[in-house]
Amino acid sequence: VPNPTVGVGYSREQSGVENLMSVSVSIPLASRQVRIASGMAMAEAQKANFEIGRVENRLRQETQYWFTQMESATVRSE
């Protein structure tokens, strides 16, 4: 969705001899490249979220493994 910008300006030049007024309108147009880049950025974000989930699962499994090892060692030492 384009986000238009409207501007109005006023200035005086040559020691107040000239008065200038300006009006501007800017409407950015989403080009094909912008849409492609946006899609690629979303794909990268999804990939990163998947990787986060994978690392979290691995850390959970490793933590459970080492906790079990510690409990086992504690029982053997008693």
Secondary structure, 3 states (H helix, E strand, C coil): CCCCEEEEEEEEECCCCEEEEEEEEECCCCCHHHHHHHHHHHHHHHHHHHHHHHHHHHHHHHHHHHHHHHHHHHHHHC
